[in-house]
């Protein structure tokens, strides 16, 4: 099997493999319930099984991958209740982060978020969904950075890895308002130091995609039952 991942940089082998697999999850190149085989990945990346196994074990520890057995490693297929829990956590945590960012954000952080939004617009217009998905996840992490909350950033990153394949399935079907419109609203709120508006914008961003993602969850569940 040929996996949809890029070439590896051998200078930092372990971290490079982890980063490649993480990016594949975030950008939807791995689909829910995809099976990953350590030896096949190692052969494709021209490396030994040890760094691949280490990266997979780290991702499994973060619940971004599911180890059903040592030979059965899967991309998680979220249930509706798991997705609902993640959504509730994101609403609370990212809402708090947006409020903090509105109080603390620097000029440099505002410029980074502005550049991210502009690049995401361009990626969507070019129909480059991998780039758009990567920029979308980066926007949420940049927001945590702007809030000066590194622990929050790590939690959001973990939640994004768990939902990345599902978001990727849905993203192509989002309107531009759902995809980036609330990012624009959030940027305006941050520029005006309006904590309440910032919280509302990020929470609406999370909520707007809910219907599409729930539909894909039902579709995945039905496919699994048929299979």
Buried (B, 14 or more C-beta within 10 A) or exposed (E): EEBEBEEBEEEEBBBBBBBBBBBBBBBBBBBBBBEBBBEBBBEBBEBEBEBBBBBBBBBBEBEBBBBEEEEEBBBBBBEEEBBBEBBEEBBEBBBBBBBBBBEBBEEEBBEBBBEBBEBBBEBBEEEBBBBBBBBBBBBBBBBBBBBBBEEBBEBBBBBBBBBBBBBBBBBBEBEEEBBBBBBBBBBEBBBEEBBEBBBBBBBBBBBBBBEBBBEBBEEBBEEEEEE
